[in-house]
Amino acid sequence: MTMDFRDKYVWVTGAGQGIGYDAACAFHQAGAVVIGFDKQFSSEHYPFRCLVMNVADPQQVANVCQAQLAQQPRLDVLVNAAGILRIGATDALSFEDWQACFNVNAGGAFNLFSQTLPLFREQGFGAIVSVASNSAHAPRLGMSAYGASKAALRSLCQTVGLEMAPYGVRCNIVSPGSTDTAMQRSLWHTPEAEQEMINGFPDQFKLGIPLKKIATPREITNAILFLASDLASHIVLQDIVIDGGATLGA
């Protein structure tokens, strides 16, 4: 049993950048046939096949997924990594921002499940890994929409895990904390911002990161590949929090 994905068919949403991109690259490096999905791909060169798709649009997801499934013999791994961030005090958020977080962060996974679970059930095998957030485990000021949508994703995936386990399909979650991605960097407005994130913000009830560093995307991706691999053959319904201890194991 290894993390060898040769000849495995792997789908990754949110593959245009961030953790989704790194996961798609890692699966490709491990020998998988990788299809990456995103609303846009900003670079001209990706080592995996790219399909433009808005995960929040159920009809578009149905059309793209069914067309792709007709071209491949099976689906071995699904990674739900698409996500967006909208920040602000709850009463200052627009309903559009609130809805957008749910439509992408939770609704995107639901739309992919709608198209892939019948195949997984028929196959009798497969692994699903969804990227939630440590904000689904602990409240964060100004992140009510993001945290609530990631908590909804977490609950959705645990239910799917329970539904699919009898068919030999394993559904698990990784919940990253602060990770060096474009989304994270959008929150940093000064040269000291990264170190301040590590040190914590007591006035915001954030105690900092015990490991004293921000995660790299590959540190999240390693867990995704593990959960999708044969090494995790008896692991299901689990949520691995990867945040350097920032939520103190919550």
DRENLUM-680221 format. One line per field, with one value per residue (C-alpha): residue number from 0; residue in one letter; x, y, z; chain. Coordinates in steps of 0.2 Angstrom, whole numbers. Each point is the difference from the previous one (the first is absolute). Layout:
<pts>
seq = c(NUM;...)
type = c(a;...)
c1 = c(X;...)
c2 = c(Y;...)
c3 = c(Z;...)
mol = c(A;...)
</pts>
This chain:
<pts>
seq = c(0;1;2;3;4;5;6;7;8;9;10;11;12;13;14;15;16;17;18;19;20;21;22;23;24;25;26;27;28;29;30;31;32;33;34;35;36;37;38;39;40;41;42;43;44;45;46;47;48;49;50;51;52;53;54;55;56;57;58;59;60;61;62;63;64;65;66;67;68;69;70;71;72;73;74;75;76;77;78;79;80;81;82;83;84;85;86;87;88;89;90;91;92;93;94;95;96;97;98;99;100;101;102;103;104;105;106;107;108;109;110;111;112;113;114;115;116;117;118;119;120;121;122;123;124;125;126;127;128;129;130;131;132;133;134;135;136;137;138;139;140;141;142;143;144;145;146;147;148;149;150;151;152;153;154;155;156;157;158;159;160;161;162;163;164;165;166;167;168;169;170;171;172;173;174;175;176;177;178;179;180;181;182;183;184;185;186;187;188;189;190;191;192;193;194;195;196;197;198;199;200;201;202;203;204;205;206;207;208;209;210;211;212;213;214;215;216;217;218;219;220;221;222;223;224;225;226;227;228;229;230;231;232;233;234;235;236;237;238;239;240;241;242;243;244;245;246;247;248;249)
type = c(m;t;m;d;f;r;d;k;y;v;w;v;t;g;a;g;q;g;i;g;y;d;a;a;c;a;f;h;q;a;g;a;v;v;i;g;f;d;k;q;f;s;s;e;h;y;p;f;r;c;l;v;m;n;v;a;d;p;q;q;v;a;n;v;c;q;a;q;l;a;q;q;p;r;l;d;v;l;v;n;a;a;g;i;l;r;i;g;a;t;d;a;l;s;f;e;d;w;q;a;c;f;n;v;n;a;g;g;a;f;n;l;f;s;q;t;l;p;l;f;r;e;q;g;f;g;a;i;v;s;v;a;s;n;s;a;h;a;p;r;l;g;m;s;a;y;g;a;s;k;a;a;l;r;s;l;c;q;t;v;g;l;e;m;a;p;y;g;v;r;c;n;i;v;s;p;g;s;t;d;t;a;m;q;r;s;l;w;h;t;p;e;a;e;q;e;m;i;n;g;f;p;d;q;f;k;l;g;i;p;l;k;k;i;a;t;p;r;e;i;t;n;a;i;l;f;l;a;s;d;l;a;s;h;i;v;l;q;d;i;v;i;d;g;g;a;t;l;g;a)
c1 = c(0;8;-5;2;-14;5;-14;-12;-13;0;-11;4;-11;8;15;5;9;4;-2;-11;14;13;-10;-3;19;4;-13;8;17;-6;-5;-19;-10;-6;-14;0;-16;-1;-8;16;18;11;16;3;9;-8;7;-18;-15;-11;-18;-9;-15;-9;-3;-14;-10;-9;-5;18;7;-12;4;19;1;-11;9;17;-7;-5;18;8;-2;-2;3;12;2;-10;8;-12;13;-10;-3;-2;2;-12;5;-9;-10;-16;-12;12;0;-12;-12;9;17;-8;-9;16;9;-13;-2;18;7;-14;-11;15;3;-19;0;15;-8;-16;10;12;-8;-10;16;9;-14;-1;19;1;16;7;7;-7;10;-7;9;-9;8;5;-12;-13;6;3;-9;10;-5;-5;-1;-18;-5;17;-1;-18;2;15;-10;-14;13;7;-18;-4;15;-2;-18;7;13;-13;-11;14;10;-10;4;19;2;10;-5;12;4;16;-2;14;5;10;9;11;-12;-7;-16;11;11;-16;-1;17;2;17;17;-2;-17;6;10;-15;-11;13;0;-18;-13;-6;-12;-8;0;14;14;12;8;10;11;5;-2;-13;-4;6;-13;10;-2;-19;2;10;-15;-12;10;2;-19;-3;13;0;9;-16;-11;-9;-2;-17;-10;16;4;19;3;17;3;16;-10;-9;-17;8;-7;-18)
c2 = c(0;16;18;-6;6;-7;-2;7;13;15;16;15;16;17;-6;17;6;-3;-17;-7;4;-8;-15;-3;2;-12;-13;2;-2;-16;-7;4;5;17;11;17;11;19;15;6;-5;15;-9;-7;-16;-12;-18;-7;2;15;2;17;-3;10;-12;11;-2;-17;-1;4;-13;-13;4;0;-15;-11;4;-4;-16;-6;1;-10;-17;4;13;-4;16;16;15;14;15;14;14;19;12;15;9;13;2;-10;15;9;-15;0;-14;-2;-4;-11;-10;-1;-8;-13;-3;-3;-7;-12;1;-4;-17;-4;3;-12;-13;1;-5;-12;-10;-11;-5;-3;-10;-11;-2;-6;10;17;14;17;14;17;16;8;12;1;15;-14;-5;17;17;13;19;6;-17;-5;-4;-9;-10;-4;-6;-11;-7;-4;-9;-10;-6;-4;-10;-10;-4;-6;-10;-9;-3;-6;-11;-15;1;0;18;11;18;10;18;11;17;11;15;15;-6;9;2;15;0;1;14;10;2;7;18;4;-8;-6;-8;-18;1;8;-14;-12;10;1;14;-2;14;-11;-15;-8;-7;-2;-16;-11;-7;18;-1;2;-16;-3;-7;-16;-3;0;-10;-14;-4;1;-13;-11;0;-4;-14;-19;5;7;-15;-1;19;8;14;9;18;3;18;6;17;-1;-2;17;-6;-10;-17;7)
c3 = c(0;-6;-6;-17;-11;-17;-12;13;-6;12;0;9;1;3;-9;-8;16;18;8;-14;-12;11;3;-19;-3;14;-7;-18;8;8;-17;0;-15;7;-5;8;0;4;-6;-8;-3;1;-6;-18;7;11;2;0;-11;4;-2;4;11;13;14;7;-16;1;-18;-6;12;-7;-18;3;11;-10;-16;9;8;-17;-5;15;6;19;13;14;10;1;9;4;2;-8;13;1;15;4;16;11;15;-1;-1;-13;-12;-15;-3;-16;9;12;-14;-10;14;2;-19;-3;16;4;-15;-12;9;0;-19;-2;11;-10;-15;7;14;-11;-9;16;7;-16;0;18;3;0;11;3;9;3;6;14;13;18;0;0;17;8;-2;-9;1;-17;-7;3;-18;-3;16;-1;-18;4;15;-12;-12;15;5;-18;-2;16;-6;-17;9;10;-16;-11;13;-3;-18;3;-4;13;3;11;4;2;9;-3;10;-6;-16;-12;-15;-9;11;16;-8;-4;19;2;-2;8;-1;18;-3;-1;16;8;-5;7;17;1;4;18;-3;-13;11;-12;10;-15;-7;12;-14;-3;-19;-14;-9;-18;-12;-1;19;-4;-16;9;11;-15;-9;15;3;-18;0;5;15;7;-5;17;3;-4;8;6;1;1;6;-7;8;10;16;-2;6;14;-7;0)
mol = c(A;A;A;A;A;A;A;A;A;A;A;A;A;A;A;A;A;A;A;A;A;A;A;A;A;A;A;A;A;A;A;A;A;A;A;A;A;A;A;A;A;A;A;A;A;A;A;A;A;A;A;A;A;A;A;A;A;A;A;A;A;A;A;A;A;A;A;A;A;A;A;A;A;A;A;A;A;A;A;A;A;A;A;A;A;A;A;A;A;A;A;A;A;A;A;A;A;A;A;A;A;A;A;A;A;A;A;A;A;A;A;A;A;A;A;A;A;A;A;A;A;A;A;A;A;A;A;A;A;A;A;A;A;A;A;A;A;A;A;A;A;A;A;A;A;A;A;A;A;A;A;A;A;A;A;A;A;A;A;A;A;A;A;A;A;A;A;A;A;A;A;A;A;A;A;A;A;A;A;A;A;A;A;A;A;A;A;A;A;A;A;A;A;A;A;A;A;A;A;A;A;A;A;A;A;A;A;A;A;A;A;A;A;A;A;A;A;A;A;A;A;A;A;A;A;A;A;A;A;A;A;A;A;A;A;A;A;A;A;A;A;A;A;A;A;A;A;A;A;A)
</pts>
